[in-house]
């Protein structure tokens, strides 16, 4: 672990395939607790998890006049539950079926007096086995889970820096447990045409609410059986004419099947300056979306933020201030 500090870990999909599949389902169980407790926020922003110094957290969720927080600790390999009543419970993250994990989470919540309704069917998966019936997925490689978290941690830092250079509406950097990816999204400020829906395992109503406005979105995804490689991605919705033809970071390319720019994770990991390479990819692919989509870039963008440095505010004209 000491040698890992400051580095981007090896995360070849084939080395942790079964753990990735199991962990995605475990995060869905915890994510659905948040879905059941937190009030709806635009674009489903009430449901993601967030990267922490130890793993992934729900952040505080309201219940019975108090708050609850659930966290995957990938350093000590435990699921932790904490409340504002000074209660703390948990259990080990170890090889166990999704059914057993789901049962243990339920018992944990009951101990804390948390009542929440959960739809047991996983989302955004082709083969959705209800949590309480899933005895197929049971793998947990602690080292692989920790390496995955380290990738999320490094990515979150770059995404957060990239996020700071935008004055318009921009999402938090958050982990969507349905699609199992870390993402950040910028908005042009304009309404988008209604999304056609049709995403497997996801309600069209949820999809259409998520894409109600024009976006340039980027993220990190660890891969699956259909596309077994970790990668960074960037797309625009709606995709403007000319978007795919823009020049982007060396090593990245436009995938026609996905409709996204893709930068393999290993290209970043093996680069002389991984953070700069990733930031370049984020910046160039956003510019492709903004230029092709005719966004008002002068009004939406600013310099990258710096710690402890107040962002200067340009003085507008008297007529502008009265608008």
LOMIMI-10638 format. One line per 10 residues: number of its first residue (from 1); for each residue z, y, x of N, C-alpha, C. Coordinates in nm, 3 decimals, padded with zeros to 5 digits. Layout:
! residues N
NUM = Z,Y,X,Z,Y,X,Z,Y,X; ...
END
This chain:
! residues 323
1 = 00.000,-00.120,00.082,00.000,00.000,00.000,00.000,00.126,00.086; 00.067,00.121,00.199,00.073,00.236,00.290,-00.067,00.273,00.338; -00.150,00.171,00.370,-00.285,00.197,00.419,-00.375,00.253,00.310; -00.337,00.235,00.182,-00.418,00.276,00.069,-00.408,00.425,00.041; -00.304,00.489,00.090,-00.282,00.630,00.060,-00.399,00.715,00.108; -00.449,00.799,00.017,-00.558,00.887,00.052,-00.695,00.824,00.044; -00.703,00.694,00.020,-00.832,00.626,00.017,-00.873,00.593,-00.127; -01.000,00.564,-00.144,-01.053,00.518,-00.272,-01.064,00.365,-00.262; -00.986,00.290,-00.338,-00.978,00.145,-00.321,-01.105,00.070,-00.360; -01.120,-00.048,-00.306,-01.225,-00.140,-00.345,-01.199,-00.184,-00.489
11 = -01.300,-00.174,-00.576,-01.282,-00.213,-00.716,-01.407,-00.286,-00.766; -01.447,-00.388,-00.692,-01.561,-00.467,-00.737,-01.524,-00.542,-00.865; -01.609,-00.529,-00.965,-01.577,-00.584,-01.097,-01.549,-00.734,-01.093; -01.628,-00.806,-01.015,-01.613,-00.952,-01.015,-01.477,-00.997,-00.961; -01.409,-00.912,-00.885,-01.280,-00.952,-00.827,-01.164,-00.938,-00.926; -01.186,-00.867,-01.038,-01.076,-00.851,-01.134,-01.126,-00.856,-01.279; -01.237,-00.924,-01.300,-01.302,-00.932,-01.431,-01.206,-00.970,-01.543; -01.131,-01.078,-01.525,-01.043,-01.126,-01.632,-00.926,-01.032,-01.656; -00.873,-00.977,-01.548,-00.764,-00.880,-01.563,-00.813,-00.754,-01.633; -00.934,-00.708,-01.602,-00.989,-00.589,-01.667,-01.001,-00.611,-01.817
21 = -01.050,-00.727,-01.856,-01.066,-00.757,-02.000,-00.932,-00.761,-02.070; -00.832,-00.823,-02.006,-00.699,-00.831,-02.067,-00.634,-00.693,-02.073; -00.643,-00.618,-01.965,-00.579,-00.487,-01.959,-00.641,-00.391,-02.060; -00.772,-00.400,-02.083,-00.833,-00.315,-02.184,-00.769,-00.341,-02.321; -00.744,-00.466,-02.352,-00.684,-00.500,-02.481,-00.538,-00.456,-02.487; -00.465,-00.470,-02.378,-00.326,-00.421,-02.376,-00.323,-00.270,-02.398; -00.414,-00.196,-02.334,-00.414,-00.051,-02.354,-00.451,-00.016,-02.498; -00.531,-00.100,-02.561,-00.564,-00.075,-02.702,-00.442,-00.093,-02.791; -00.359,-00.191,-02.761,-00.235,-00.209,-02.838,-00.151,-00.082,-02.829; -00.130,-00.033,-02.707,-00.047,00.087,-02.688,-00.116,00.210,-02.746
31 = -00.246,00.219,-02.727,-00.320,00.331,-02.783,-00.312,00.337,-02.935; -00.309,00.222,-02.997,-00.301,00.220,-03.144,-00.162,00.258,-03.193; -00.061,00.243,-03.110,00.070,00.297,-03.145,00.060,00.449,-03.153; -00.005,00.507,-03.052,-00.023,00.653,-03.053,-00.108,00.697,-03.172; -00.212,00.621,-03.203,-00.296,00.652,-03.318,-00.215,00.653,-03.447; -00.118,00.561,-03.455,-00.037,00.552,-03.576,00.073,00.655,-03.587; 00.108,00.721,-03.477,00.219,00.816,-03.478,00.177,00.962,-03.465; 00.068,00.989,-03.394,00.030,01.128,-03.362,-00.066,01.185,-03.466; -00.049,01.311,-03.506,-00.142,01.373,-03.601,-00.281,01.385,-03.540; -00.382,01.376,-03.625,-00.520,01.379,-03.577,-00.552,01.514,-03.513
41 = -00.619,01.507,-03.398,-00.664,01.627,-03.327,-00.816,01.617,-03.313; -00.882,01.732,-03.305,-01.028,01.732,-03.295,-01.079,01.637,-03.188; -01.189,01.569,-03.220,-01.256,01.477,-03.128,-01.168,01.358,-03.086; -01.072,01.322,-03.171,-00.981,01.209,-03.144,-00.896,01.231,-03.020; -00.866,01.356,-02.987,-00.788,01.384,-02.866,-00.642,01.346,-02.881; -00.602,01.299,-02.998,-00.463,01.254,-03.013,-00.445,01.108,-02.971; -00.552,01.037,-02.941,-00.537,00.894,-02.913,-00.541,00.852,-02.766; -00.599,00.929,-02.673,-00.612,00.878,-02.536,-00.478,00.865,-02.463; -00.485,00.796,-02.351,-00.373,00.787,-02.258,-00.400,00.884,-02.143; -00.297,00.908,-02.061,-00.308,01.004,-01.951,-00.259,00.942,-01.821
51 = -00.325,00.978,-01.712,-00.289,00.927,-01.580,-00.157,00.992,-01.535; -00.068,00.908,-01.479,00.059,00.957,-01.426,00.075,00.912,-01.281; 00.186,00.952,-01.221,00.216,00.913,-01.083,00.249,00.765,-01.072; 00.257,00.696,-01.185,00.286,00.552,-01.183,00.181,00.468,-01.256; 00.107,00.530,-01.348,00.012,00.451,-01.424,-00.055,00.529,-01.534; -00.033,00.486,-01.660,-00.093,00.550,-01.776,00.014,00.568,-01.883; 00.015,00.685,-01.946,00.115,00.714,-02.048,00.050,00.758,-02.179; 00.125,00.739,-02.287,00.082,00.792,-02.415,00.107,00.942,-02.424; 00.200,00.993,-02.344,00.263,01.124,-02.359,00.356,01.115,-02.480; 00.443,01.214,-02.505,00.539,01.205,-02.615,00.473,01.195,-02.753
61 = 00.526,01.104,-02.835,00.476,01.083,-02.971,00.591,01.101,-03.069; 00.569,01.168,-03.182,00.678,01.192,-03.277,00.714,01.067,-03.357; 00.844,01.049,-03.381,00.890,00.945,-03.474,01.031,00.981,-03.519; 01.055,00.977,-03.650,01.188,00.996,-03.708,01.263,01.116,-03.651; 01.195,01.227,-03.631,01.260,01.346,-03.578,01.284,01.344,-03.429; 01.240,01.242,-03.359,01.256,01.230,-03.214,01.118,01.211,-03.152; 01.112,01.179,-03.022,00.985,01.146,-02.959,00.998,01.018,-02.879; 00.886,00.948,-02.872,00.874,00.822,-02.799,00.761,00.836,-02.698; 00.780,00.777,-02.581,00.673,00.772,-02.480,00.661,00.629,-02.429; 00.540,00.579,-02.422,00.513,00.447,-02.367,00.429,00.463,-02.240
71 = 00.462,00.389,-02.136,00.393,00.404,-02.008,00.368,00.269,-01.942; 00.245,00.251,-01.896,00.213,00.139,-01.807,00.251,00.182,-01.665; 00.344,00.114,-01.604,00.384,00.142,-01.466,00.316,00.038,-01.377; 00.213,00.082,-01.305,00.137,-00.010,-01.221,00.189,-00.016,-01.077; 00.302,00.049,-01.052,00.369,00.035,-00.923,00.475,-00.075,-00.930; 00.553,-00.071,-01.039,00.656,-00.174,-01.058,00.615,-00.277,-01.161; 00.497,-00.260,-01.217,00.437,-00.355,-01.311,00.528,-00.384,-01.429; 00.550,-00.276,-01.505,00.630,-00.285,-01.626,00.570,-00.196,-01.735; 00.588,-00.235,-01.859,00.563,-00.146,-01.970,00.696,-00.082,-02.005; 00.699,00.051,-02.007,00.823,00.125,-02.030,00.816,00.201,-02.161
81 = 00.928,00.202,-02.233,00.942,00.279,-02.355,01.063,00.369,-02.340; 01.044,00.499,-02.361,01.154,00.595,-02.350,01.155,00.681,-02.475; 01.275,00.718,-02.520,01.286,00.808,-02.634,01.370,00.929,-02.597; 01.363,01.030,-02.683,01.444,01.151,-02.662,01.591,01.127,-02.697; 01.624,01.006,-02.740,01.764,00.970,-02.764,01.825,00.905,-02.640; 01.760,00.920,-02.525,01.806,00.866,-02.397,01.800,00.714,-02.391; 01.717,00.654,-02.477,01.699,00.508,-02.473,01.582,00.474,-02.381; 01.594,00.362,-02.312,01.485,00.312,-02.229,01.481,00.161,-02.238; 01.364,00.110,-02.268,01.342,-00.034,-02.276,01.214,-00.067,-02.200; 01.191,-00.194,-02.177,01.067,-00.232,-02.110,01.058,-00.381,-02.088
91 = 00.942,-00.423,-02.041,00.924,-00.562,-02.003,00.818,-00.570,-01.894; 00.814,-00.682,-01.827,00.726,-00.700,-01.711,00.580,-00.711,-01.752; 00.494,-00.646,-01.676,00.351,-00.669,-01.685,00.322,-00.788,-01.596; 00.281,-00.895,-01.657,00.260,-01.022,-01.588,00.160,-01.103,-01.669; 00.107,-01.212,-01.615,00.013,-01.293,-01.694,00.075,-01.333,-01.827; 00.011,-01.293,-01.936,00.055,-01.326,-02.072,-00.061,-01.299,-02.166; -00.067,-01.370,-02.276,-00.175,-01.350,-02.371,-00.163,-01.215,-02.440; -00.274,-01.170,-02.495,-00.271,-01.047,-02.574,-00.177,-01.065,-02.692; -00.177,-01.184,-02.752,-00.087,-01.210,-02.865,00.059,-01.194,-02.824; 00.094,-01.245,-02.707,00.232,-01.231,-02.660,00.266,-01.086,-02.627
101 = 00.172,-01.016,-02.563,00.194,-00.874,-02.532,00.215,-00.795,-02.660; 00.131,-00.820,-02.759,00.141,-00.751,-02.888,00.276,-00.778,-02.953; 00.320,-00.902,-02.947,00.450,-00.939,-03.005,00.564,-00.869,-02.934; 00.557,-00.862,-02.800,00.664,-00.798,-02.723,00.668,-00.648,-02.748; 00.551,-00.587,-02.764,00.549,-00.444,-02.797,00.612,-00.420,-02.933; 00.580,-00.506,-03.030,00.638,-00.493,-03.162,00.789,-00.504,-03.160; 00.840,-00.601,-03.082,00.985,-00.620,-03.070,01.050,-00.499,-03.004; 00.983,-00.444,-02.904,01.033,-00.326,-02.833,01.046,-00.207,-02.929; 00.944,-00.187,-03.010,00.947,-00.075,-03.104,01.055,-00.095,-03.210; 01.071,-00.216,-03.256,01.175,-00.242,-03.356,01.314,-00.215,-03.299
111 = 01.336,-00.251,-03.173,01.465,-00.224,-03.108,01.496,-00.075,-03.106; 01.389,00.006,-03.095,01.406,00.151,-03.086,01.401,00.218,-03.224; 01.380,00.140,-03.328,01.374,00.196,-03.462,01.245,00.269,-03.493; 01.137,00.231,-03.423,01.008,00.296,-03.445,00.926,00.214,-03.544; 00.888,00.277,-03.651,00.804,00.212,-03.751,00.663,00.269,-03.743; 00.567,00.183,-03.720,00.428,00.228,-03.708,00.335,00.116,-03.753; 00.232,00.152,-03.829,00.132,00.056,-03.875,00.017,00.051,-03.776; -00.022,-00.070,-03.736,-00.128,-00.088,-03.637,-00.236,-00.179,-03.695; -00.361,-00.137,-03.685,-00.474,-00.223,-03.717,-00.494,-00.316,-03.597; -00.481,-00.445,-03.620,-00.483,-00.542,-03.509,-00.621,-00.565,-03.449
121 = -00.725,-00.519,-03.512,-00.859,-00.550,-03.461,-00.899,-00.451,-03.352; -00.932,-00.500,-03.232,-00.975,-00.411,-03.124,-01.101,-00.334,-03.162; -01.121,-00.220,-03.097,-01.238,-00.137,-03.124,-01.333,-00.139,-03.005; -01.458,-00.106,-03.034,-01.563,-00.090,-02.932,-01.583,-00.214,-02.845; -01.558,-00.331,-02.904,-01.579,-00.458,-02.835,-01.663,-00.549,-02.923; -01.755,-00.622,-02.860,-01.845,-00.709,-02.936,-01.769,-00.824,-03.001; -01.677,-00.885,-02.930,-01.599,-00.996,-02.984,-01.455,-00.949,-03.002; -01.426,-00.906,-03.123,-01.295,-00.847,-03.152,-01.202,-00.949,-03.215; -01.114,-01.005,-03.134,-01.013,-01.099,-03.182,-00.888,-01.019,-03.219; -00.833,-01.035,-03.339,-00.709,-00.963,-03.372,-00.602,-00.989,-03.266
131 = -00.526,-00.886,-03.232,-00.427,-00.896,-03.124,-00.335,-01.017,-03.140; -00.283,-01.038,-03.259,-00.186,-01.145,-03.279,-00.247,-01.284,-03.268; -00.382,-01.293,-03.266,-00.449,-01.423,-03.257,-00.514,-01.445,-03.121; -00.511,-01.345,-03.034,-00.583,-01.353,-02.907,-00.500,-01.424,-02.800; -00.530,-01.552,-02.782,-00.468,-01.630,-02.675,-00.570,-01.665,-02.568; -00.684,-01.594,-02.572,-00.791,-01.613,-02.474,-00.769,-01.526,-02.351; -00.738,-01.399,-02.374,-00.720,-01.304,-02.263,-00.574,-01.305,-02.220; -00.551,-01.344,-02.093,-00.413,-01.364,-02.048,-00.392,-01.332,-01.900; -00.492,-01.273,-01.835,-00.485,-01.253,-01.690,-00.420,-01.120,-01.654; -00.340,-01.121,-01.549,-00.287,-00.997,-01.494,-00.270,-01.012,-01.343
141 = -00.366,-00.957,-01.269,-00.360,-00.951,-01.123,-00.297,-00.817,-01.088; -00.172,-00.819,-01.044,-00.097,-00.696,-01.020,-00.166,-00.607,-00.918; -00.220,-00.665,-00.812,-00.286,-00.585,-00.710,-00.411,-00.516,-00.766; -00.487,-00.588,-00.847,-00.607,-00.530,-00.907,-00.573,-00.418,-01.003; -00.468,-00.438,-01.083,-00.425,-00.334,-01.177,-00.382,-00.208,-01.101; -00.311,-00.228,-00.990,-00.269,-00.114,-00.910,-00.389,-00.042,-00.849; -00.488,-00.117,-00.800,-00.607,-00.054,-00.743,-00.684,00.024,-00.850; -00.693,-00.032,-00.968,-00.758,00.038,-01.079,-00.688,00.170,-01.107; -00.555,00.166,-01.114,-00.480,00.290,-01.135,-00.504,00.390,-01.022; -00.512,00.342,-00.898,-00.537,00.433,-00.786,-00.673,00.502,-00.800
151 = -00.774,00.429,-00.849,-00.904,00.491,-00.873,-00.891,00.597,-00.982; -00.819,00.565,-01.088,-00.798,00.664,-01.195,-00.726,00.787,-01.141; -00.627,00.765,-01.057,-00.549,00.875,-01.000,-00.637,00.968,-00.917; -00.720,00.909,-00.830,-00.809,00.990,-00.745,-00.913,01.063,-00.831; -00.966,00.992,-00.930,-01.067,01.051,-01.018,-01.009,01.164,-01.101; -00.888,01.143,-01.153,-00.822,01.244,-01.235,-00.808,01.375,-01.158; -00.776,01.366,-01.030,-00.759,01.486,-00.947,-00.889,01.565,-00.937; -01.000,01.495,-00.914,-01.129,01.563,-00.903,-01.173,01.618,-01.038; -01.156,01.539,-01.143,-01.194,01.584,-01.277,-01.115,01.710,-01.316; -00.987,01.712,-01.283,-00.903,01.827,-01.317,-00.950,01.952,-01.243
161 = -00.990,01.936,-01.117,-01.044,02.049,-01.040,-01.174,02.098,-01.103; -01.261,02.005,-01.136,-01.388,02.038,-01.200,-01.364,02.110,-01.333; -01.267,02.064,-01.409,-01.234,02.122,-01.539,-01.196,02.270,-01.527; -01.137,02.307,-01.414,-01.085,02.443,-01.397,-01.194,02.548,-01.389; -01.319,02.508,-01.370,-01.428,02.605,-01.352,-01.501,02.635,-01.482; -01.431,02.621,-01.595,-01.495,02.641,-01.725,-01.406,02.724,-01.814; -01.460,02.831,-01.871,-01.385,02.920,-01.959,-01.397,02.882,-02.106; -01.499,02.804,-02.138,-01.519,02.763,-02.276,-01.427,02.648,-02.315; -01.450,02.592,-02.431,-01.372,02.478,-02.477,-01.398,02.358,-02.387; -01.290,02.297,-02.340,-01.302,02.181,-02.252,-01.187,02.085,-02.283
171 = -01.216,01.958,-02.279,-01.115,01.858,-02.313,-01.014,01.843,-02.200; -00.898,01.782,-02.230,-00.813,01.734,-02.121,-00.886,01.623,-02.045; -00.835,01.587,-01.930,-00.884,01.466,-01.862,-00.803,01.351,-01.922; -00.870,01.261,-01.992,-00.794,01.159,-02.064,-00.864,01.023,-02.061; -00.783,00.920,-02.084,-00.830,00.782,-02.075,-00.846,00.726,-02.216; -00.971,00.697,-02.251,-00.999,00.639,-02.383,-00.989,00.487,-02.376; -00.891,00.433,-02.446,-00.865,00.289,-02.440,-00.969,00.206,-02.514; -01.043,00.266,-02.606,-01.147,00.190,-02.674,-01.260,00.155,-02.580; -01.312,00.256,-02.512,-01.422,00.236,-02.417,-01.373,00.209,-02.276; -01.242,00.222,-02.251,-01.180,00.189,-02.123,-01.234,00.276,-02.011
181 = -01.237,00.409,-02.036,-01.289,00.500,-01.935,-01.209,00.630,-01.933; -01.213,00.694,-01.817,-01.150,00.825,-01.798,-01.258,00.930,-01.812; -01.233,01.033,-01.894,-01.341,01.127,-01.924,-01.293,01.271,-01.932; -01.388,01.363,-01.915,-01.364,01.506,-01.937,-01.493,01.563,-01.997; -01.478,01.654,-02.094,-01.592,01.702,-02.170,-01.591,01.853,-02.183; -01.708,01.914,-02.158,-01.727,02.057,-02.178,-01.812,02.078,-02.304; -01.788,02.192,-02.371,-01.856,02.222,-02.496,-01.932,02.354,-02.484; -02.053,02.358,-02.542,-02.133,02.481,-02.540,-02.078,02.584,-02.637; -02.006,02.538,-02.740,-01.959,02.628,-02.845,-02.045,02.623,-02.970; -02.155,02.548,-02.966,-02.244,02.538,-03.081,-02.228,02.404,-03.152
191 = -02.251,02.404,-03.282,-02.250,02.281,-03.359,-02.364,02.191,-03.314; -02.345,02.060,-03.327,-02.447,01.963,-03.292,-02.503,01.900,-03.419; -02.625,01.847,-03.413,-02.675,01.772,-03.529,-02.589,01.649,-03.552; -02.583,01.602,-03.675,-02.497,01.488,-03.706,-02.535,01.367,-03.621; -02.433,01.308,-03.558,-02.456,01.189,-03.476,-02.498,01.073,-03.566; -02.595,00.991,-03.523,-02.641,00.881,-03.607,-02.539,00.769,-03.624; -02.435,00.769,-03.539,-02.336,00.660,-03.547,-02.394,00.532,-03.490; -02.341,00.420,-03.538,-02.393,00.291,-03.495,-02.332,00.237,-03.367; -02.224,00.299,-03.317,-02.157,00.245,-03.198,-02.079,00.122,-03.240; -02.106,00.006,-03.178,-02.039,-00.118,-03.219,-01.887,-00.106,-03.214
201 = -01.822,-00.148,-03.322,-01.678,-00.150,-03.325,-01.612,-00.015,-03.340; -01.689,00.088,-03.380,-01.633,00.222,-03.396,-01.684,00.283,-03.526; -01.595,00.335,-03.605,-01.632,00.396,-03.732,-01.731,00.510,-03.712; -01.834,00.517,-03.796,-01.930,00.627,-03.788,-01.860,00.761,-03.812; -01.759,00.761,-03.899,-01.687,00.886,-03.927,-01.618,00.937,-03.801; -01.559,00.847,-03.723,-01.492,00.885,-03.598,-01.595,00.936,-03.498; -01.707,00.865,-03.486,-01.812,00.905,-03.393,-01.866,01.044,-03.427; -01.891,01.068,-03.555,-01.950,01.196,-03.596,-01.852,01.311,-03.577; -01.724,01.286,-03.598,-01.625,01.391,-03.573,-01.614,01.419,-03.424; -01.625,01.314,-03.343,-01.615,01.331,-03.197,-01.732,01.413,-03.142
211 = -01.850,01.396,-03.202,-01.970,01.465,-03.153,-02.017,01.572,-03.251; -01.921,01.644,-03.309,-01.954,01.750,-03.404,-02.015,01.873,-03.335; -01.990,01.886,-03.203,-02.039,02.001,-03.128,-02.111,01.954,-03.001; -02.197,02.041,-02.949,-02.273,02.007,-02.828,-02.179,01.985,-02.710; -02.208,01.880,-02.631,-02.121,01.849,-02.518,-02.200,01.813,-02.393; -02.132,01.833,-02.282,-02.169,01.772,-02.154,-02.045,01.695,-02.112; -02.056,01.564,-02.105,-01.939,01.480,-02.082,-01.960,01.392,-01.960; -01.853,01.375,-01.883,-01.859,01.292,-01.763,-01.736,01.202,-01.759; -01.749,01.090,-01.688,-01.635,01.000,-01.681,-01.649,00.893,-01.575; -01.545,00.810,-01.569,-01.543,00.694,-01.481,-01.522,00.571,-01.566
221 = -01.599,00.466,-01.536,-01.592,00.341,-01.612,-01.592,00.225,-01.513; -01.499,00.127,-01.527,-01.488,00.021,-01.427,-01.588,-00.093,-01.441; -01.671,-00.091,-01.546,-01.771,-00.196,-01.564,-01.728,-00.302,-01.665; -01.827,-00.382,-01.707,-01.799,-00.498,-01.791,-01.903,-00.605,-01.761; -01.904,-00.712,-01.839,-01.996,-00.823,-01.810,-02.142,-00.781,-01.822; -02.172,-00.689,-01.913,-02.310,-00.645,-01.931,-02.358,-00.556,-01.818; -02.267,-00.479,-01.760,-02.299,-00.388,-01.648,-02.185,-00.400,-01.548; -02.186,-00.505,-01.466,-02.070,-00.538,-01.382,-02.055,-00.458,-01.253; -02.046,-00.327,-01.268,-02.017,-00.243,-01.151,-01.946,-00.117,-01.198; -01.850,-00.074,-01.121,-01.780,00.050,-01.152,-01.873,00.167,-01.124
231 = -01.865,00.270,-01.208,-01.956,00.383,-01.192,-01.900,00.508,-01.257; -01.950,00.622,-01.210,-01.928,00.750,-01.275,-02.052,00.777,-01.359; -02.033,00.845,-01.472,-02.145,00.873,-01.561,-02.140,01.018,-01.606; -02.253,01.065,-01.658,-02.259,01.200,-01.715,-02.373,01.202,-01.816; -02.344,01.256,-01.935,-02.446,01.262,-02.040,-02.431,01.392,-02.119; -02.531,01.420,-02.200,-02.528,01.536,-02.289,-02.556,01.489,-02.431; -02.486,01.550,-02.527,-02.518,01.525,-02.667,-02.522,01.659,-02.740; -02.634,01.686,-02.812,-02.758,01.608,-02.811,-02.827,01.625,-02.676; -02.903,01.524,-02.636,-02.967,01.533,-02.505,-03.088,01.626,-02.513; -03.084,01.737,-02.439,-03.196,01.832,-02.446,-03.318,01.784,-02.367
241 = -03.434,01.831,-02.405,-03.557,01.797,-02.333,-03.545,01.844,-02.188; -03.584,01.757,-02.097,-03.582,01.791,-01.955,-03.454,01.754,-01.883; -03.351,01.714,-01.957,-03.222,01.680,-01.897,-03.236,01.571,-01.791; -03.306,01.464,-01.822,-03.314,01.348,-01.732,-03.390,01.376,-01.604; -03.472,01.482,-01.602,-03.554,01.509,-01.484,-03.489,01.599,-01.381; -03.367,01.645,-01.407,-03.301,01.734,-01.312,-03.260,01.660,-01.184; -03.267,01.729,-01.073,-03.223,01.672,-00.946,-03.070,01.668,-00.943; -03.016,01.552,-00.905,-02.871,01.539,-00.899,-02.830,01.483,-00.763; -02.705,01.443,-00.752,-02.647,01.397,-00.625,-02.722,01.277,-00.568; -02.752,01.277,-00.438,-02.814,01.160,-00.376,-02.731,01.034,-00.404
251 = -02.800,00.928,-00.445,-02.732,00.803,-00.482,-02.715,00.789,-00.631; -02.724,00.899,-00.704,-02.716,00.895,-00.850,-02.857,00.886,-00.908; -02.867,00.835,-01.031,-02.997,00.824,-01.097,-02.977,00.826,-01.247; -03.085,00.852,-01.317,-03.080,00.855,-01.463,-03.112,00.716,-01.515; -03.025,00.661,-01.598,-03.044,00.530,-01.658,-03.102,00.550,-01.798; -03.228,00.512,-01.817,-03.294,00.533,-01.945,-03.230,00.453,-02.057; -03.185,00.332,-02.024,-03.122,00.248,-02.126,-02.994,00.308,-02.181; -02.914,00.365,-02.091,-02.788,00.426,-02.131,-02.804,00.571,-02.175; -02.911,00.635,-02.128,-02.929,00.777,-02.158,-02.830,00.864,-02.082; -02.794,00.821,-01.961,-02.692,00.890,-01.882,-02.730,00.891,-01.734
261 = -02.677,00.988,-01.661,-02.682,00.982,-01.516,-02.570,00.890,-01.470; -02.601,00.806,-01.372,-02.504,00.709,-01.320,-02.492,00.725,-01.169; -02.367,00.732,-01.123,-02.338,00.734,-00.979,-02.246,00.616,-00.949; -02.293,00.515,-00.877,-02.209,00.399,-00.850,-02.078,00.439,-00.781; -01.970,00.375,-00.822,-01.840,00.405,-00.762,-01.843,00.386,-00.611; -01.908,00.280,-00.564,-01.910,00.254,-00.421,-01.982,00.363,-00.342; -02.076,00.433,-00.405,-02.141,00.545,-00.338,-02.040,00.654,-00.308; -01.952,00.679,-00.402,-01.845,00.777,-00.381,-01.745,00.724,-00.279; -01.701,00.602,-00.299,-01.598,00.543,-00.212,-01.639,00.541,-00.066; -01.766,00.516,-00.040,-01.813,00.502,00.097,-01.866,00.632,00.156
271 = -01.866,00.740,00.078,-01.915,00.869,00.127,-01.820,00.929,00.230; -01.870,01.009,00.325,-01.781,01.075,00.422,-01.674,01.161,00.356; -01.709,01.222,00.243,-01.615,01.304,00.167,-01.627,01.264,00.019; -01.554,01.161,-00.025,-01.569,01.112,-00.163,-01.544,01.218,-00.268; -01.441,01.301,-00.248,-01.408,01.402,-00.348,-01.522,01.503,-00.365; -01.580,01.546,-00.253,-01.690,01.641,-00.258,-01.814,01.579,-00.323; -01.837,01.452,-00.294,-01.952,01.382,-00.353,-01.938,01.374,-00.504; -01.819,01.337,-00.551,-01.796,01.328,-00.694,-01.805,01.465,-00.761; -01.746,01.566,-00.700,-01.751,01.700,-00.757,-01.896,01.750,-00.765; -01.975,01.716,-00.666,-02.116,01.755,-00.666,-02.188,01.688,-00.784
281 = -02.160,01.562,-00.808,-02.221,01.490,-00.920,-02.182,01.554,-01.052; -02.055,01.586,-01.069,-02.009,01.649,-01.192,-02.076,01.785,-01.212; -02.084,01.861,-01.105,-02.139,01.996,-01.113,-02.288,01.995,-01.144; -02.361,01.909,-01.074,-02.506,01.906,-01.092,-02.546,01.849,-01.228; -02.477,01.748,-01.274,-02.516,01.689,-01.403,-02.477,01.782,-01.518; -02.366,01.853,-01.503,-02.332,01.954,-01.604,-02.440,02.061,-01.605; -02.481,02.108,-01.488,-02.585,02.212,-01.480,-02.715,02.163,-01.545; -02.745,02.035,-01.529,-02.864,01.980,-01.593,-02.855,01.992,-01.745; -02.736,01.959,-01.799,-02.717,01.969,-01.944,-02.719,02.115,-01.990; -02.650,02.202,-01.916,-02.638,02.342,-01.956,-02.772,02.415,-01.946
291 = -02.846,02.390,-01.839,-02.974,02.457,-01.823,-03.077,02.406,-01.924; -03.085,02.275,-01.938,-03.182,02.219,-02.033,-03.146,02.254,-02.177; -03.015,02.267,-02.204,-02.970,02.299,-02.338,-02.954,02.446,-02.367; -02.986,02.531,-02.267,-02.978,02.677,-02.283,-02.838,02.723,-02.323; -02.737,02.672,-02.252,-02.600,02.718,-02.273,-02.585,02.858,-02.214; -02.490,02.935,-02.264,-02.462,03.068,-02.210,-02.370,03.050,-02.089; -02.428,03.011,-01.978,-02.349,02.976,-01.861,-02.269,03.094,-01.806; -02.324,03.214,-01.813,-02.253,03.331,-01.761,-02.122,03.354,-01.835; -02.120,03.324,-01.965,-02.000,03.345,-02.044,-01.903,03.228,-02.036; -01.953,03.109,-02.002,-01.872,02.988,-02.008,-01.810,02.946,-01.875
301 = -01.867,02.990,-01.764,-01.826,02.939,-01.634,-01.744,03.040,-01.554; -01.671,02.988,-01.457,-01.594,03.071,-01.365,-01.580,02.994,-01.234; -01.515,03.053,-01.137,-01.493,02.984,-01.010,-01.391,02.871,-01.029; -01.396,02.773,-00.942,-01.297,02.666,-00.943,-01.157,02.724,-00.926; -01.061,02.671,-01.000,-00.925,02.719,-00.990,-00.860,02.682,-00.858; -00.763,02.763,-00.816,-00.687,02.738,-00.693,-00.538,02.747,-00.725; -00.455,02.661,-00.664,-00.311,02.664,-00.693,-00.249,02.800,-00.663; -00.171,02.851,-00.760,-00.097,02.975,-00.740,-00.180,03.101,-00.739; -00.308,03.091,-00.771,-00.397,03.207,-00.765,-00.444,03.242,-00.906; -00.404,03.360,-00.954,-00.442,03.402,-01.088,-00.592,03.426,-01.094
311 = -00.655,03.374,-01.199,-00.799,03.395,-01.214,-00.825,03.541,-01.251; -00.913,03.610,-01.180,-00.944,03.750,-01.216,-01.016,03.757,-01.349; -00.987,03.858,-01.427,-01.050,03.878,-01.556,-01.141,04.001,-01.547; -01.268,03.979,-01.576,-01.363,04.091,-01.571,-01.338,04.184,-01.688; -01.349,04.315,-01.663,-01.331,04.414,-01.768,-01.460,04.432,-01.846; -01.452,04.414,-01.979,-01.569,04.434,-02.062,-01.582,04.580,-02.100; -01.692,04.610,-02.167,-01.714,04.748,-02.211,-01.626,04.779,-02.331; -01.614,04.907,-02.365,-01.532,04.949,-02.480,-01.586,04.885,-02.608; -01.718,04.878,-02.619,-01.776,04.822,-02.741,-01.745,04.673,-02.750; -01.744,04.603,-02.637,-01.712,04.461,-02.636,-01.570,04.437,-02.677
321 = -01.477,04.523,-02.632,-01.334,04.503,-02.661,-01.303,04.522,-02.808; -01.391,04.598,-02.881,-01.367,04.621,-03.023,-01.426,04.511,-03.110; -01.501,04.418,-03.051,-01.567,04.314,-03.131,-01.465,04.210,-03.175
END
